[in-house]
Amino acid sequence: GGGPRKGGGGGSDPYINFVPLTEHLYTHRHMKHVGKATGKAFFHRLPRTRTIKHELNPVWDDDVVEIDINVKSKLELKYGKFIAITLMDHDDLSVDDVIGSVVLNLKTLLEGVKGERETG
């Protein structure tokens, strides 16, 4: 994990999880269930990049991660599909640590890319 390494330098074993969020994730009951479902088994079932050992500035430019982003409901069609992207630090001896996360609306993101192409 992110503990000190030999020689006194810090380190991290980062990887990225991708979680497509669906409308059922917005219910309070389900969010409590997701909070309890932490641990290695939960995080390692998600679409993810490879872990880069002992790296504070990771680059995953050669990784390909397949994620199901098909729109499955009227709510997703209207408001967009959301995806949570979480940067994790792998730890062999305990639960992996969350370094940071962001939730993106893919509809808004794609509209921004389309707008840039039309004006650029």
C-alpha positions in Angstrom: 0.0 0.0 0.0 0.9 3.6 0.6 3.2 3.0 3.5 6.9 4.0 3.7 9.3 2.0 1.5 12.9 1.0 2.1 15.1 4.1 1.8 12.6 6.3 3.5 10.5 7.2 0.3 6.8 7.0 0.2 5.0 4.9 -2.3 1.6 3.8 -3.6 0.2 0.9 -5.6 -2.5 2.7 -7.5 -5.3 1.4 -9.7 -8.6 2.9 -10.9 -12.1 1.4 -10.5 -14.9 2.4 -12.8 -18.5 2.0 -11.5 -21.4 2.7 -13.9 -24.2 4.1 -11.6 -27.8 3.2 -12.3 -30.9 4.8 -10.9 -31.2 2.2 -8.1 -28.0 3.6 -6.6 -29.8 6.8 -5.7 -32.1 5.1 -3.2 -31.1 5.5 0.5 -31.6 1.8 1.3 -29.2 0.8 -1.5 -26.5 3.3 -0.6 -26.4 1.8 3.0 -25.9 -1.6 1.4 -23.1 -0.3 -0.9 -21.4 1.2 2.2 -21.4 -2.2 3.9 -20.1 -4.0 0.7 -16.5 -2.6 1.1 -13.4 -4.8 1.1 -11.2 -6.4 -1.4 -13.8 -8.7 -2.9 -16.1 -5.8 -3.7 -13.5 -3.5 -5.2 -11.8 -6.3 -7.3 -15.0 -7.3 -9.0 -15.4 -3.8 -10.6 -14.0 -2.8 -14.0 -10.5 -1.5 -13.3 -7.1 -0.8 -14.6 -4.0 -2.8 -13.6 -2.2 -1.9 -10.4 1.0 -0.1 -10.9 3.4 -1.0 -8.1 5.4 1.7 -6.1 4.3 4.7 -8.2 3.2 8.1 -7.1 2.6 9.4 -10.7 0.9 6.5 -12.5 0.0 6.6 -16.2 -2.5 4.0 -17.7 -2.3 5.1 -21.3 -2.0 1.5 -22.6 -4.9 0.1 -20.4 -8.3 -0.6 -21.9 -11.2 -1.1 -19.5 -14.6 -2.2 -20.8 -17.6 -0.7 -19.1 -21.3 -1.2 -19.7 -22.7 2.3 -20.3 -25.9 1.3 -22.1 -28.9 3.5 -21.2 -31.4 1.2 -19.5 -34.1 3.5 -18.3 -36.1 6.7 -19.2 -34.3 8.5 -16.3 -30.9 7.7 -17.7 -32.0 8.8 -21.1 -33.3 12.1 -19.7 -30.6 12.9 -17.2 -27.6 10.9 -18.4 -25.6 7.9 -17.3 -23.3 8.5 -14.4 -20.0 6.8 -13.7 -17.9 6.8 -10.6 -14.2 6.8 -11.1 -12.2 6.0 -8.0 -8.4 6.0 -7.6 -7.4 3.3 -5.2 -4.2 2.2 -3.4 -3.7 -1.5 -3.3 -2.7 -3.0 0.1 -1.7 -6.6 0.5 -2.4 -6.7 4.2 -5.7 -4.8 4.6 -8.6 -3.2 2.7 -7.4 -1.0 -0.2 -7.5 2.7 0.5 -9.5 5.3 -1.5 -7.1 8.0 -2.7 -9.9 10.1 -4.5 -13.0 9.8 -6.6 -15.2 11.7 -9.0 -18.6 11.1 -10.5 -19.1 12.1 -14.1 -22.3 12.5 -16.1 -21.4 10.8 -19.4 -24.2 12.7 -21.3 -22.8 16.0 -20.2 -19.3 14.9 -21.0 -20.2 13.7 -24.5 -22.2 16.9 -25.2 -19.1 18.9 -24.2 -16.9 16.9 -26.6 -19.4 17.2 -29.4 -19.6 21.0 -28.8 -15.8 21.3 -28.9 -15.6 19.4 -32.2 -18.3 21.7 -33.7 -16.6 24.9 -32.6 -12.9 23.8 -32.9 
